[in-house]
Amino acid sequence: MTHPYAICLGEILFDCLADQAEKTFNKVESWTTYPGGAPANVACGLVNLGTTAALISSVGEDTEGKKLVQILQEIGVDTSGIQGHPYAQTRKVYVLRSKTGEREFAGFGKQTTTEFADTYLKAELLPESLFLNGEFLILGTLGLAYPQTRQAIYQALDLADRYHLKIMVDVNWRPSFWPNPDDAKPLIQSILKRSDFVKLSLEEAEWLFDCTDPAAITYRLDSVEGLLLTAGNQGCAYYLSENEGKVPAFSVDAVDTTGAGDGFVAGFIHQLRQYGIRRLQQPGVAKQIVTYASAVGAITTTKLGAVTAQPTESEVEAFLGSYLPKN
C-alpha cells in the first residue's frame, strides 16, 4: 500500500463558474459547475504531478458530495479522511469572471456560509493512520471560521506535531466564508505560528502583517522555515532557508485564475518531495523549486475549472522547456 505523502485538510466543493464573462450575478445567464475547494485542488494537483496525497474534509450525503468523492477517487486521491454529513449540503460557490480570467466570489446562492457540510468536520474522526505515515500537512484557513471544523484543524495540527509532519498553510483569505470576518486575523495568525511553510498573497501579507517583505515576515513568525509571497502577474517573492529571491510571472493567456494558487502549492510540495527540504539551503535549487511552482500555477489558469486544470508532470516539464519567463 502506498501511503499519502501529503495530507490536505479543508473544503471540497463545486465552483459554479459564470459562463458569461463580465456579467454581474443577476445578469449571468448560465453557470457551469467544476469541482474545487483549495485543499482539494492541492490534493488533485499533487497526484497529477506524481506525489501521493489524501484529503480530509466533510461533504453532504447528497448527490454532489458523492460525485466529488468519486472524482477524487478517479484522480487517485486518498479519500479515507472524507466524512459524510447526514443533512448539511455539499457547498456550492458562485464565481464571476472577467475576460482576462480574474474571478470574483459571488456567494453561496440562497444559503448562508454556516449551512454547509464542510463546517462540520469532526476532530474525533480524523484518521490517525494518515498522520502516522504522512510527511506534510497542508492547510487552508477557511475552516477556522466554523467552531467544529476549527477544532478538527487544531487536532490535525496536534497530530502533525506528534508524528513530525511538516506543516504548510496557504492563507487563502475569503471574507465571504466567515460569519464574522473580524474573527479571522487572530485565528489565522495563531496557526501561522505553528507552520513550517506559509504561502501568502500580496494582499494577505499587507492585511496580516502590514508588510510585504518575505524575510521580515519570516522573522516575525519565528519558527517558519520558508515563506512564499505570490502577486499574480507580478510574480513570486520568497524567503526559503535564508535564501531570498523573486521569480517573475509566466505570461499566459488566462481564462480562469481559480485554483492557480493551489496549483502553485502543489508544485512547491511536489518539488520538495523530489529535492528534499535541506536542499532549499542552495540558492539555485530554491529558485528552481519556486519557478516550477509558478509554472504549475500559470498552466492552471489556461483552462476552466480548478481541479480539471491541474497539469501533469510531463505538461509542466514541456512548458518549462519551451517557455522563458518575462523580465
matplotlib code that plots the C-alpha trace (Angstrom):
import matplotlib.pyplot as plt

x = [0.0, 1.3, 0.8, 0.0, 3.0, 0.8, -2.4, -4.6, -7.3, -10.2, -13.2, -14.1, -17.0, -18.4, -17.4, -20.3, -18.5, -20.3, -20.5, -20.7, -17.7, -18.0, -21.6, -23.0, -24.5, -28.1, -27.1, -25.4, -27.5, -26.0, -23.4, -21.1, -20.0, -16.5, -15.0, -13.0, -12.1, -8.5, -7.3, -9.0, -7.3, -3.9, -4.5, -5.5, -2.7, -0.2, -1.5, -1.4, 2.2, 3.1, 3.0, 0.6, -2.0, -5.0, -7.9, -9.6, -12.9, -16.6, -19.3, -23.0, -24.5, -26.1, -25.5, -23.0, -20.9, -20.9, -19.9, -17.0, -15.7, -15.9, -13.9, -11.2, -11.0, -10.8, -7.9, -6.2, -6.6, -6.9, -10.4, -10.3, -10.4, -13.6, -16.6, -20.3, -22.8, -26.4, -28.3, -25.9, -25.4, -22.2, -21.1, -21.5, -19.7, -20.8, -17.9, -17.9, -15.1, -13.6, -12.5, -8.9, -9.8, -9.8, -12.5, -14.8, -16.7, -20.4, -21.6, -23.5, -26.8, -29.7, -27.8, -25.5, -21.9, -22.6, -25.1, -22.7, -21.1, -17.5, -18.3, -19.0, -15.7, -15.3, -12.0, -12.6, -13.0, -9.6, -7.8, -4.6, -3.0, -2.7, -0.5, 1.5, 2.7, 2.5, 5.2, 3.3, 0.0, -1.3, -4.0, -6.1, -7.7, -11.4, -12.3, -11.2, -14.4, -16.5, -16.1, -16.4, -14.1, -11.7, -11.3, -10.6, -7.9, -6.3, -6.5, -4.7, -2.0, -1.5, -1.3, 1.2, 3.3, 3.1, 4.1, 6.7, 4.9, 5.9, 3.0, 2.2, -0.5, -2.0, -4.0, -6.4, -8.4, -12.0, -14.1, -17.4, -16.7, -16.5, -19.7, -17.7, -14.7, -13.3, -12.5, -10.2, -7.0, -6.1, -7.2, -5.1, -2.1, -2.2, -1.9, 0.8, 3.0, 2.6, 3.6, 6.9, 5.9, 3.5, 2.0, 0.5, -0.8, 0.5, -2.9, -2.9, 0.6, -0.4, -3.6, -2.0, 1.4, 1.4, 4.5, 5.3, 8.9, 9.1, 12.2, 10.7, 7.5, 9.5, 11.4, 8.2, 6.8, 10.0, 9.6, 8.7, 11.3, 10.1, 7.6, 6.2, 4.6, 2.6, 1.4, -0.3, 1.3, 4.0, 5.5, 6.5, 8.9, 10.3, 12.4, 13.4, 16.1, 17.6, 17.7, 15.8, 14.7, 12.0, 10.7, 8.9, 5.4, 4.9, 2.8, 0.0, -3.5, -5.5, -9.2, -9.8, -7.5, -9.4, -7.0, -3.8, -2.5, -3.5, -1.5, 1.4, 1.2, 1.0, 4.1, 6.0, 5.3, 6.0, 9.4, 10.2, 9.5, 11.8, 14.7, 14.3, 13.9, 17.6, 18.4, 16.4, 19.7, 21.1, 20.1, 19.8, 17.6, 15.3, 14.8, 14.2, 11.6, 9.7, 10.0, 8.4, 5.6, 5.0, 4.8, 2.2, 0.1, 0.4, -0.7, -3.7, -5.1, -5.2, -8.2, -11.6, -12.0, -9.6, -9.3, -9.6, -6.9, -4.2, -1.3, 0.7, 4.4, 5.1, 3.0, 4.9, 8.3, 7.2, 6.0, 9.3, 11.3, 9.7, 9.0, 11.1, 9.6, 9.1, 11.6]
y = [0.0, 3.5, 6.0, 9.6, 11.9, 14.9, 15.3, 18.2, 19.3, 21.6, 22.2, 20.4, 21.9, 22.8, 26.1, 27.4, 29.4, 32.0, 31.1, 34.8, 36.9, 40.5, 39.9, 40.7, 37.9, 38.7, 39.1, 35.8, 33.5, 30.2, 28.5, 25.5, 23.6, 22.4, 20.5, 22.8, 23.9, 24.9, 21.9, 19.5, 21.4, 20.9, 17.2, 16.7, 18.8, 16.7, 13.4, 14.7, 15.6, 12.2, 12.9, 10.8, 12.8, 12.5, 14.9, 15.3, 17.0, 16.8, 16.6, 16.1, 12.7, 14.1, 13.7, 16.4, 15.0, 11.5, 12.9, 14.9, 11.8, 9.8, 12.4, 12.4, 8.6, 8.6, 11.0, 8.9, 11.0, 9.0, 9.7, 7.8, 11.0, 12.4, 12.4, 12.5, 14.7, 13.4, 16.7, 19.6, 20.1, 20.0, 23.6, 25.4, 28.7, 31.1, 32.6, 35.6, 36.1, 38.8, 38.5, 38.1, 35.2, 37.0, 35.7, 37.2, 35.1, 35.9, 34.0, 30.7, 31.3, 31.2, 29.6, 31.1, 30.1, 28.1, 25.7, 23.5, 20.1, 21.4, 23.4, 20.2, 18.3, 16.1, 16.1, 12.7, 11.1, 12.2, 9.1, 9.0, 6.4, 9.1, 11.2, 8.2, 7.6, 11.1, 13.8, 17.0, 18.5, 21.3, 23.6, 26.4, 28.8, 28.9, 26.1, 28.3, 30.3, 27.4, 26.2, 22.4, 22.4, 24.7, 22.0, 19.5, 21.8, 22.1, 18.3, 17.9, 20.3, 18.3, 15.0, 16.6, 17.6, 14.2, 12.4, 15.0, 16.1, 19.4, 21.9, 24.3, 26.9, 28.7, 31.6, 31.8, 34.7, 34.7, 37.1, 35.7, 32.4, 34.0, 34.6, 37.3, 38.4, 40.3, 37.0, 35.9, 37.7, 36.4, 32.9, 32.8, 34.4, 31.7, 28.8, 30.5, 30.5, 26.7, 26.3, 25.4, 26.9, 29.7, 31.0, 34.5, 36.7, 40.3, 41.5, 38.9, 39.9, 43.6, 42.6, 40.3, 41.9, 45.4, 44.2, 42.6, 41.6, 37.8, 37.8, 40.3, 38.3, 35.1, 36.5, 37.8, 34.3, 32.9, 29.2, 29.3, 27.7, 29.4, 31.9, 32.4, 35.7, 35.5, 38.5, 37.3, 38.7, 40.4, 37.0, 35.4, 36.7, 34.1, 33.5, 29.9, 28.6, 32.2, 32.3, 35.4, 35.9, 36.6, 34.7, 36.7, 35.5, 33.5, 35.3, 33.1, 33.5, 33.1, 32.1, 31.2, 32.0, 29.9, 27.3, 29.0, 29.4, 25.9, 24.6, 26.7, 25.0, 21.6, 22.3, 23.6, 20.5, 18.1, 19.7, 19.5, 15.8, 15.4, 17.6, 17.3, 20.3, 20.5, 21.5, 24.7, 25.9, 26.0, 29.3, 27.8, 24.9, 27.2, 29.4, 26.3, 25.0, 28.3, 28.6, 25.1, 26.0, 29.2, 27.3, 24.9, 27.9, 29.6, 26.5, 26.1, 29.5, 28.4, 26.1, 26.4, 24.8, 24.4, 20.6, 19.9, 22.4, 21.0, 19.8, 16.6, 16.5, 16.0, 19.0, 21.2, 20.0, 20.7, 24.2, 25.0, 23.6, 25.8, 29.0, 31.8, 33.9, 37.6, 40.1]
z = [0.0, -0.9, 1.9, 1.1, 1.2, 1.8, 3.8, 2.6, 5.1, 4.2, 2.0, -1.2, -3.1, -6.5, -8.1, -10.2, -12.8, -14.8, -18.5, -19.4, -18.5, -17.4, -16.1, -12.6, -10.6, -11.6, -15.3, -15.6, -17.9, -17.0, -14.8, -15.2, -12.2, -11.6, -8.6, -6.4, -2.9, -2.3, -0.3, -2.8, -5.6, -4.0, -3.4, -7.0, -8.3, -6.3, -7.6, -11.2, -10.7, -9.2, -5.5, -3.4, -1.4, 0.8, 1.5, 4.9, 4.5, 5.1, 2.4, 2.4, 1.9, -1.3, -5.0, -5.1, -2.2, -3.7, -7.0, -5.5, -3.7, -6.9, -8.8, -6.2, -6.3, -10.1, -9.9, -7.3, -4.1, -0.9, 0.4, 3.6, 5.6, 4.0, 6.3, 5.3, 6.9, 7.1, 6.5, 5.7, 2.0, 0.0, -0.6, -3.9, -4.6, -7.4, -9.2, -11.6, -14.0, -16.1, -19.8, -18.6, -16.3, -13.0, -10.7, -8.1, -5.5, -5.5, -2.5, -2.0, -3.6, -1.1, 1.7, 4.4, 4.8, 8.0, 6.5, 4.5, 5.4, 5.4, 8.5, 10.5, 10.2, 13.3, 15.1, 16.6, 13.2, 11.7, 10.6, 12.7, 10.3, 7.7, 10.0, 11.2, 7.6, 6.1, 5.6, 5.1, 6.4, 4.1, 5.4, 4.3, 6.8, 5.8, 8.2, 11.1, 10.6, 12.0, 15.6, 14.8, 11.9, 13.8, 16.4, 13.7, 12.4, 15.9, 16.2, 12.9, 13.9, 17.1, 15.2, 12.8, 15.7, 17.3, 14.1, 13.0, 9.8, 8.2, 8.1, 5.3, 5.4, 2.4, 3.9, 1.0, 2.6, 1.6, 3.7, 2.4, 4.1, 7.5, 9.5, 11.3, 9.3, 12.2, 13.9, 11.1, 11.7, 15.2, 14.3, 11.1, 12.8, 15.5, 13.1, 11.0, 14.1, 14.1, 10.5, 8.7, 5.4, 4.6, 1.3, 1.2, -1.5, -1.6, -0.2, 2.6, 3.7, 3.9, 5.8, 8.3, 8.8, 7.2, 5.4, 2.0, 2.8, 2.9, 5.1, 7.6, 7.9, 8.3, 11.2, 12.8, 12.6, 14.2, 13.6, 9.9, 7.5, 4.4, 3.1, -0.4, -1.4, -4.6, -6.5, -9.7, -12.8, -10.6, -9.8, -6.5, -3.9, -1.4, 1.6, 1.9, 4.3, 4.4, 0.6, -0.7, -4.2, -6.7, -9.7, -12.4, -13.6, -16.7, -19.3, -20.5, -21.9, -18.8, -19.0, -15.3, -12.4, -9.9, -8.4, -9.7, -6.1, -5.3, -8.3, -7.1, -3.7, -5.3, -7.5, -4.5, -2.3, -5.2, -5.7, -2.0, -2.2, -5.1, -3.9, -0.1, 2.2, 3.1, -0.5, 0.0, 1.5, -2.0, -3.7, -7.2, -6.0, -4.0, -7.1, -9.3, -7.0, -6.9, -10.7, -11.1, -8.7, -10.6, -13.9, -12.4, -11.3, -14.7, -16.6, -14.3, -15.4, -19.1, -18.6, -16.9, -13.5, -10.6, -10.4, -14.1, -15.0, -12.8, -15.1, -15.2, -14.5, -18.2, -19.1, -16.6, -18.0, -21.5, -20.5, -18.7, -21.6, -24.2, -22.2, -20.8, -18.0, -18.8, -17.5]

ax = plt.figure().add_subplot(projection="3d")
ax.plot(x, y, z, "-o")
ax.set_aspect("equal")
plt.show()
